[in-house]
Amino acid sequence: MPRISLSWVVILGLLSGIGPLCTDFYLPALPDITRQLNATSTQTQLSLTAALLGLGLGQLFFGPLSDRIGRRRPLILSLLLFIISSAMCALTQDIHLLILWRFLQGFAGAGGSVLSRSIARDRYQARC
């Protein structure tokens, strides 16, 4: 049986949690976002829907891309896009821009989820 490094388990675990955490950490803030941005609750809920849509579409993008060009570049791209979109979500003062940035945040967060599974399979499948 192959020896699995603890650092790899931690890294892959953190990567796989990026996408789901971008929704779970966001839910308690919905009422405050509605008040702060003077938006309706429907608009604020649409930002959550946009993130989930991005999460789904991002998997369809990053999976085939990583199969074609490797895991490293798509992973770096997804992490950079996730960091930028998260910062822009925090800084935006407009609900419409928040919806756009939340879509991009979900899209980028999907990269970590998809690529962590692919990296684990690539790294440990040959040893079994």
N, C-alpha and C positions, 0 to 999 in steps of 0.2 A: 504494500500500500504506500502511495507517495506521501512524503512529509509536506505538510502545508504550512507555510510561514505565517505566523500570527500577523505580521505587518500586512501581508497580502490580504488576509481575511478582513482586517480592519479597513484597509483602503477600498476594497471591493464592496464592503458593506456600506461604507459612507457614500460611495458613488451610486449604489443602487437606491439609496434613500433620498437623493436630491430631488427627484421629481415628485414623489409623494409628499415630502416635507414642504414643498412650495405651496401645496394646497392646505395641509394640516395646520401650519403656522398662520395661515392667512385667515382662516375661518373666524377665530375669535375677534378679529379686527374689523369685520364687515360693518358693524354699526358705527364704529368710530370713523371709518373711511367715508361712510355715507354722510355723516355730519361734517367732517372736515372738508370734503370736496363739494358740498352742497349738491349732492346727487340723490337720485331716487334709489330706493332699495333694489329696484329692478336693474338699474344701471350697475350698481355695485355687484349684484349677483351675476350679471353678465361678465364682469371681470373674472369671476371664478370659472364660469363656463368657457371663457376664452382660454384660460390656463389649461383646463382639461382638454380642450380641443387641440391646443398646441402640444400637450403631452402625448396625445394619440398620434398626431401627424408627425411629430418629431421622431417617434419610433420607426415610422415608415421611411424617414429620411436617413437617420443615422445608421440604422442597421445595414441597408444595402451599401451605403457609402463606406462604412468600415470594412465590409467584405471586399470592396473594390480597391481601396487605397490603403488599408491597414487600420489599426486601432488608434494609434497615437495622435495623428492629426485631427481626426474627428473628435476625439476626446478633448484635446486642447481647445478646439473650436467651440465645442459645447460648453465647456467650463468658462471660457472667456465670455461667450454670449450670455451665459447664465449670470455671471457677475455683473456685467454691464446692464442687463435688463433688470436685475434686482435693484441696482443702484438707481436706475431711472424710475422704477416703481416707487421707491422711497422719496424721490425728489419731485415727482410730477405733481402739479396742482390742478390737473384737468382729468375728469373721469374718462374721457374718450382716449386720451393718451395712456392712462392707466390700463385700459382694456387692451390697447395695442401692446404695451410693455408686458402685461401679464401673459398674453399669447406667446410672445417671444420667450418669456421666462419658462413657460411650460414646454415650449418647443425645445429649448436648450436643456432643460432638466431631463428630458427624455433620453438625451445622449448618455448621461451617466447610468441610467437604468439599463439601457440596451447594451452599452459597451461593457459594463461590469460583468454581465452574464457572458458576453462573448470572450472577454479576457480570461475569465475563470475557465471557460471551456477550452480555449486555446492553451492555457498554461497547464491544465491538469488532465486533460483528456488523453494525451499521449502517454502519460505515466501510469494510467490505470490498466 
